[in-house]
């Protein structure tokens, strides 16, 4: 069976999908903004399996595009592809229009979804596959980072780089990984306005490293909690107390 994947914002589930079965071939549909990360991850996947992986760039949804405009562009982009092989499985984490166009234009006959720790294939082919166990450290390694936690300090370094650590903090109480690949950070509650600003600054640093879609912050502080609900707004508060 071939596995074809439409990459969503988080690579967590498609990494697990690839590692959960011995596929004959992998095809990854990747947006331009995620292409470099996809390439990095597939290189690391090569250390786990020698299955051939094809990365195919497709049009991405631009901020000013309507869904109708994007769907038209996406449909036009699919003209260059031949119909999918009969044994190709499509695992997707995109929008409904993307799924509909991939199925109608490329004739996918089998779809795969993730549910309760299993990948479930339905359609022309039917099968249930147990998920590959992917912990936080291995997932971060796929993204190109090392995580170190000791003596109340958290440090994230870039793998294969001699540069200084891009992130270091003593404010993080715990880091966990959700079932769907969210990096969940529990933060120490700030006691002063200066500590509050420092915490927000570190949250922003992690957003830059991993992307906001991969991060979920938990903190018992009403001011920061309110800001997190409106994270596109700049963080502003009075006072410079440390």
FITIKE-795565 format. One record per residue (C-alpha): residue number from 1; residue in three letters; x, y, z. Coordinates in Angstrom, 2 decimals. Layout:
BEGIN
i  aa  X  Y  Z
NUM  ALA  X  Y  Z .
...
//
This chain:
BEGIN
i  aa  X  Y  Z
1  UNK  0.00  0.00  0.00 .
2  UNK  1.09  3.54  -0.76 .
3  UNK  0.47  6.31  1.77 .
4  UNK  -0.32  9.78  0.45 .
5  UNK  -0.52  12.60  2.98 .
6  UNK  -1.78  16.16  2.88 .
7  UNK  0.39  17.95  5.45 .
8  UNK  -1.48  20.06  7.97 .
9  UNK  -0.06  22.68  10.31 .
10  UNK  1.34  20.03  12.67 .
11  UNK  3.54  17.20  11.33 .
12  UNK  2.90  15.06  14.43 .
13  UNK  0.17  12.79  13.06 .
14  UNK  1.67  12.32  9.60 .
15  UNK  5.01  11.33  11.16 .
16  UNK  3.16  8.72  13.22 .
17  UNK  1.19  7.59  10.17 .
18  UNK  4.40  6.99  8.21 .
19  UNK  6.08  5.08  11.05 .
20  UNK  3.04  2.95  11.94 .
21  UNK  3.17  0.69  8.88 .
22  UNK  5.57  -0.66  6.25 .
23  UNK  4.28  1.29  3.26 .
24  UNK  5.51  0.61  -0.27 .
25  UNK  5.80  4.34  -1.01 .
26  UNK  5.07  7.70  0.61 .
27  UNK  3.83  10.86  -1.10 .
28  UNK  3.67  14.10  0.90 .
29  UNK  1.68  17.05  -0.39 .
30  UNK  3.38  20.03  1.27 .
31  UNK  2.72  23.78  1.24 .
32  UNK  5.60  26.15  0.33 .
33  UNK  5.70  27.61  3.86 .
34  UNK  6.13  24.11  5.35 .
35  UNK  8.38  22.65  2.64 .
36  UNK  11.72  23.14  4.43 .
37  UNK  10.40  21.57  7.62 .
38  UNK  8.90  18.69  5.64 .
39  UNK  12.24  18.08  3.95 .
40  UNK  14.06  18.07  7.31 .
41  UNK  11.61  15.58  8.80 .
42  UNK  11.75  13.21  5.82 .
43  UNK  15.54  13.12  6.04 .
44  UNK  15.25  12.04  9.66 .
45  UNK  12.59  9.48  8.74 .
46  UNK  15.22  7.91  6.50 .
47  UNK  17.01  6.68  9.64 .
48  UNK  13.89  4.71  10.63 .
49  UNK  12.86  3.33  7.25 .
50  UNK  14.15  3.08  3.68 .
51  UNK  10.70  3.50  2.08 .
52  UNK  10.88  5.99  -0.82 .
53  UNK  9.35  9.37  0.06 .
54  UNK  8.21  11.87  -2.56 .
55  UNK  7.59  15.48  -1.44 .
56  UNK  5.19  17.31  -3.74 .
57  UNK  4.76  21.09  -3.38 .
58  UNK  1.16  22.30  -3.73 .
59  UNK  -0.38  25.76  -3.56 .
60  UNK  -0.88  27.15  -0.06 .
61  UNK  -3.73  29.24  1.29 .
62  UNK  -2.60  32.86  1.25 .
63  UNK  -3.90  35.17  4.02 .
64  UNK  -5.93  37.30  1.57 .
65  UNK  -7.43  34.38  -0.37 .
66  UNK  -11.06  33.41  0.03 .
67  UNK  -11.74  29.68  0.30 .
68  UNK  -13.42  29.84  -3.11 .
69  UNK  -10.33  31.43  -4.71 .
70  UNK  -8.03  28.94  -3.01 .
71  UNK  -10.17  25.97  -4.10 .
72  UNK  -10.00  27.17  -7.70 .
73  UNK  -6.21  27.52  -7.50 .
74  UNK  -5.85  24.14  -5.79 .
75  UNK  -8.03  22.44  -8.41 .
76  UNK  -5.96  23.96  -11.22 .
77  UNK  -2.76  22.82  -9.50 .
78  UNK  -3.96  19.19  -9.41 .
79  UNK  -4.12  18.97  -13.21 .
80  UNK  -0.41  18.01  -13.30 .
81  UNK  -1.01  14.78  -11.34 .
82  UNK  -2.04  11.40  -12.69 .
83  UNK  -4.83  9.47  -10.94 .
84  UNK  -3.73  7.85  -7.69 .
85  UNK  -2.88  4.12  -7.76 .
86  UNK  -5.69  1.86  -6.63 .
87  UNK  -3.77  0.85  -3.51 .
88  UNK  -3.03  4.46  -2.47 .
89  UNK  -4.35  5.55  0.93 .
90  UNK  -5.03  9.27  1.51 .
91  UNK  -4.45  10.57  5.04 .
92  UNK  -5.37  14.22  5.29 .
93  UNK  -5.41  16.98  7.89 .
94  UNK  -6.48  19.82  5.65 .
95  UNK  -9.79  21.45  4.80 .
96  UNK  -12.93  19.77  3.44 .
97  UNK  -12.55  21.42  -0.02 .
98  UNK  -9.00  20.07  -0.26 .
99  UNK  -10.17  16.57  0.58 .
100  UNK  -13.07  16.76  -1.89 .
101  UNK  -10.81  17.95  -4.71 .
102  UNK  -8.11  15.35  -4.05 .
103  UNK  -10.68  12.56  -4.07 .
104  UNK  -12.58  13.82  -7.13 .
105  UNK  -9.60  14.86  -9.27 .
106  UNK  -7.07  12.17  -8.34 .
107  UNK  -9.58  9.35  -7.75 .
108  UNK  -8.49  8.25  -4.29 .
109  UNK  -10.55  5.23  -3.30 .
110  UNK  -9.32  4.72  0.28 .
111  UNK  -9.10  7.24  3.11 .
112  UNK  -7.38  6.98  6.47 .
113  UNK  -8.26  8.75  9.72 .
114  UNK  -6.78  8.77  13.23 .
115  UNK  -9.04  7.73  16.07 .
116  UNK  -8.31  6.61  19.66 .
117  UNK  -4.70  5.56  19.07 .
118  UNK  -5.34  3.80  15.75 .
119  UNK  -5.22  4.65  12.05 .
120  UNK  -8.41  3.43  10.39 .
121  UNK  -8.50  2.84  6.62 .
122  UNK  -11.86  2.68  4.85 .
123  UNK  -13.07  2.55  1.26 .
124  UNK  -11.64  0.25  -1.40 .
125  UNK  -9.15  -1.00  1.22 .
126  UNK  -10.05  -1.56  4.86 .
127  UNK  -7.58  -2.01  7.69 .
128  UNK  -6.87  -0.80  11.23 .
129  UNK  -3.27  0.05  12.14 .
130  UNK  -1.92  0.59  15.65 .
131  UNK  -0.23  3.96  16.05 .
132  UNK  3.52  4.35  16.44 .
133  UNK  4.46  5.64  19.89 .
134  UNK  6.10  9.05  19.47 .
135  UNK  7.26  10.79  22.64 .
136  UNK  8.09  14.46  23.16 .
137  UNK  11.87  14.18  22.78 .
138  UNK  11.68  12.15  19.57 .
139  UNK  9.09  14.53  18.13 .
140  UNK  11.28  17.55  18.90 .
141  UNK  14.23  15.75  17.30 .
142  UNK  12.20  15.39  14.10 .
143  UNK  11.64  19.15  14.21 .
144  UNK  15.39  19.69  14.58 .
145  UNK  15.62  20.44  18.31 .
146  UNK  17.04  18.92  21.49 .
147  UNK  15.24  19.37  24.80 .
148  UNK  17.10  19.38  28.12 .
149  UNK  15.50  19.78  31.54 .
150  UNK  17.52  19.79  34.75 .
151  UNK  17.44  21.57  38.11 .
152  UNK  14.30  23.49  37.19 .
153  UNK  15.78  24.81  33.95 .
154  UNK  14.51  24.12  30.43 .
155  UNK  16.83  24.50  27.43 .
156  UNK  16.06  23.95  23.76 .
157  UNK  18.97  23.73  21.34 .
158  UNK  19.14  23.37  17.57 .
159  UNK  20.48  19.99  16.51 .
160  UNK  23.64  19.90  14.38 .
161  UNK  24.41  23.52  15.24 .
162  UNK  27.15  25.17  17.29 .
163  UNK  25.01  28.25  17.89 .
164  UNK  23.96  29.15  21.41 .
165  UNK  20.67  27.75  22.69 .
166  UNK  17.81  29.74  21.15 .
167  UNK  15.69  29.20  24.26 .
168  UNK  16.38  28.83  27.97 .
169  UNK  13.96  29.27  30.85 .
170  UNK  13.52  28.59  34.55 .
171  UNK  9.79  29.45  34.44 .
172  UNK  8.45  26.21  32.92 .
173  UNK  7.05  23.69  35.41 .
174  UNK  6.37  20.87  32.93 .
175  UNK  6.27  20.04  29.21 .
176  UNK  3.94  17.37  27.84 .
177  UNK  2.74  16.17  24.47 .
178  UNK  -0.95  15.75  23.66 .
179  UNK  -2.41  12.89  21.61 .
180  UNK  -2.58  15.18  18.58 .
181  UNK  0.91  16.67  18.89 .
182  UNK  0.33  19.86  20.88 .
183  UNK  3.33  20.80  23.03 .
184  UNK  1.67  21.64  26.36 .
185  UNK  3.66  23.93  28.65 .
186  UNK  2.72  24.62  32.27 .
187  UNK  4.26  27.86  33.53 .
188  UNK  5.14  29.16  36.97 .
189  UNK  2.72  31.91  38.05 .
190  UNK  4.43  35.31  38.00 .
191  UNK  4.50  37.34  41.21 .
192  UNK  5.46  40.73  39.72 .
193  UNK  4.82  42.66  36.52 .
194  UNK  8.45  42.15  35.51 .
195  UNK  8.11  38.38  35.84 .
196  UNK  4.86  38.55  33.88 .
197  UNK  6.53  40.36  30.99 .
198  UNK  9.45  37.91  31.02 .
199  UNK  7.04  34.96  30.87 .
200  UNK  5.15  36.45  27.92 .
201  UNK  8.44  37.11  26.13 .
202  UNK  9.42  33.44  26.54 .
203  UNK  6.02  32.32  25.24 .
204  UNK  6.59  34.47  22.15 .
205  UNK  10.06  32.96  21.66 .
206  UNK  8.53  29.46  21.61 .
207  UNK  5.87  30.60  19.14 .
208  UNK  8.67  31.70  16.82 .
209  UNK  10.53  28.39  17.24 .
210  UNK  7.62  25.99  16.79 .
211  UNK  4.72  28.02  15.42 .
212  UNK  1.74  29.06  17.51 .
213  UNK  -0.34  26.11  16.28 .
214  UNK  2.00  23.63  18.04 .
215  UNK  2.05  25.37  21.44 .
216  UNK  -0.53  25.30  24.24 .
217  UNK  0.30  27.38  27.33 .
218  UNK  -1.17  26.82  30.79 .
219  UNK  -0.67  29.41  33.50 .
220  UNK  -2.59  30.62  36.54 .
221  UNK  -2.47  34.34  35.82 .
222  UNK  -5.61  36.19  34.62 .
223  UNK  -3.68  38.89  32.73 .
224  UNK  -1.61  36.42  30.70 .
225  UNK  -4.61  34.09  30.25 .
226  UNK  -6.60  36.97  28.76 .
227  UNK  -3.70  37.87  26.47 .
228  UNK  -3.39  34.27  25.30 .
229  UNK  -7.03  34.37  24.19 .
230  UNK  -6.13  37.36  22.00 .
231  UNK  -2.54  36.45  21.23 .
232  UNK  -2.47  38.48  18.00 .
233  UNK  -2.60  41.61  20.15 .
234  UNK  0.62  43.09  21.61 .
235  UNK  1.13  42.45  25.31 .
236  UNK  0.75  45.72  27.19 .
237  UNK  0.60  46.46  30.89 .
238  UNK  1.58  49.20  33.26 .
239  UNK  4.52  49.13  35.62 .
240  UNK  8.09  47.96  35.49 .
241  UNK  8.27  46.16  38.81 .
242  UNK  10.69  43.25  38.86 .
//
